Structure formats: structure tokens, C-alpha cells
Amino acid sequence: MSKISKLGLGIVCFEGSELIKSIAKEIREHVDYIVVCLQNKSYHGEPINQFDIDEINMCKDAGLIDE
């Protein structure tokens, strides 16, 4: 049986980005890489809120997420 040598987490975010910080802090020690992908438009065509973009950028600048 082979073992996992590295583990990553991918999150797609449109809203609720204020939760990313706590999620990243809780799981960071268990994964090697965290990627957050921003969905620029909702399924109904509404644009993403600038607050959510700023929250993700803040988490990246703080080193909580990798990309």
C-alpha cells in the first residue's frame, strides 16, 4: 500500500470568505498546500464583492494560504 507524500486543500470561494482564515488556521498543520480559487461571478451572474477579494488577499499575504 502506498502512502500519501503530500496533501493539498483547494477551496472555491465566492462569498463567506471571512471563514477562510479560521479554516486555514485549523487545517494548516495537516496539509502541505492550500489553494483558494475565487469565483468572479455567481451562478446567477452577480459579481463577487470586493470584501471577499480583500479577505482572500489578506490571508495570502499573512501566509495562511499559498495560492
KEKOL-479198 format. One record per residue (C-alpha): residue number from 1; x, y, z. Coordinates in pm, 1 decimal. Layout:
+-----+----------+----------+----------+
! pos !       px !       py !       pz !
+-----+----------+----------+----------+
! NUM !        X !        Y !        Z !
...
+-----+----------+----------+----------+
***
This chain:
+-----+----------+----------+----------+
! pos !       px !       py !       pz !
+-----+----------+----------+----------+
!   1 !      0.0 !      0.0 !      0.0 !
!   2 !    140.3 !    339.5 !    -97.1 !
!   3 !    137.9 !    636.6 !    138.1 !
!   4 !     41.4 !    992.2 !     53.9 !
!   5 !    357.9 !   1201.4 !     44.9 !
!   6 !    188.0 !   1542.5 !     20.3 !
!   7 !   -165.3 !   1665.6 !     70.8 !
!   8 !   -328.5 !   1985.9 !    -51.3 !
!   9 !   -660.9 !   2160.3 !      0.3 !
!  10 !   -848.1 !   2352.4 !   -268.7 !
!  11 !  -1134.5 !   2588.4 !   -186.0 !
!  12 !  -1360.8 !   2765.6 !   -435.8 !
!  13 !  -1483.6 !   3093.2 !   -285.6 !
!  14 !  -1748.8 !   3340.6 !   -394.7 !
!  15 !  -1880.4 !   3465.8 !    -61.1 !
!  16 !  -1826.3 !   3378.7 !    302.6 !
!  17 !  -1454.8 !   3447.1 !    271.1 !
!  18 !  -1442.4 !   3558.2 !    635.8 !
!  19 !  -1440.8 !   3185.7 !    719.0 !
!  20 !  -1126.6 !   3110.3 !    513.8 !
!  21 !   -893.9 !   3250.0 !    782.0 !
!  22 !  -1020.3 !   3014.3 !   1054.3 !
!  23 !  -1036.4 !   2718.2 !    815.3 !
!  24 !   -677.6 !   2775.0 !    705.6 !
!  25 !   -553.7 !   2812.4 !   1064.7 !
!  26 !   -724.8 !   2489.9 !   1173.4 !
!  27 !   -608.4 !   2275.1 !    883.5 !
!  28 !   -267.1 !   2428.0 !    803.5 !
!  29 !    -70.8 !   2177.6 !   1013.2 !
!  30 !   -238.6 !   1886.4 !    832.1 !
!  31 !   -185.3 !   1991.4 !    469.6 !
!  32 !    116.2 !   2095.5 !    264.9 !
!  33 !    -54.5 !   2343.4 !     33.9 !
!  34 !   -376.0 !   2549.7 !     38.4 !
!  35 !   -520.9 !   2699.8 !   -278.9 !
!  36 !   -822.1 !   2932.4 !   -284.8 !
!  37 !   -987.6 !   2994.9 !   -619.1 !
!  38 !  -1211.9 !   3299.6 !   -645.3 !
!  39 !  -1530.7 !   3263.9 !   -844.6 !
!  40 !  -1573.7 !   3608.5 !  -1002.8 !
!  41 !  -1943.7 !   3568.5 !  -1084.1 !
!  42 !  -2220.2 !   3387.2 !   -902.2 !
!  43 !  -2426.3 !   3120.4 !  -1072.8 !
!  44 !  -2683.0 !   3397.4 !  -1126.9 !
!  45 !  -2432.0 !   3638.2 !  -1286.4 !
!  46 !  -2372.0 !   3864.6 !   -984.4 !
!  47 !  -2012.3 !   3989.5 !   -942.4 !
!  48 !  -1801.9 !   3895.5 !   -639.6 !
!  49 !  -1794.3 !   4150.3 !   -357.5 !
!  50 !  -1464.2 !   4338.3 !   -314.8 !
!  51 !  -1471.2 !   4246.4 !     55.5 !
!  52 !  -1431.0 !   3879.0 !    -34.4 !
!  53 !  -1137.9 !   3951.7 !   -267.0 !
!  54 !   -969.7 !   4160.3 !      4.6 !
!  55 !  -1019.1 !   3885.4 !    265.9 !
!  56 !   -853.6 !   3623.8 !     45.1 !
!  57 !   -563.7 !   3857.3 !    -38.8 !
!  58 !   -517.3 !   3928.7 !    332.4 !
!  59 !   -499.3 !   3554.4 !    406.2 !
!  60 !   -244.8 !   3507.7 !    127.4 !
!  61 !    -32.0 !   3800.0 !    249.5 !
!  62 !    -42.8 !   3652.5 !    601.7 !
!  63 !     81.7 !   3315.8 !    469.9 !
!  64 !   -235.2 !   3128.9 !    565.6 !
!  65 !   -296.6 !   3022.1 !    205.8 !
!  66 !    -38.4 !   2951.6 !    -61.3 !
!  67 !   -211.4 !   3049.2 !   -381.3 !
+-----+----------+----------+----------+
***
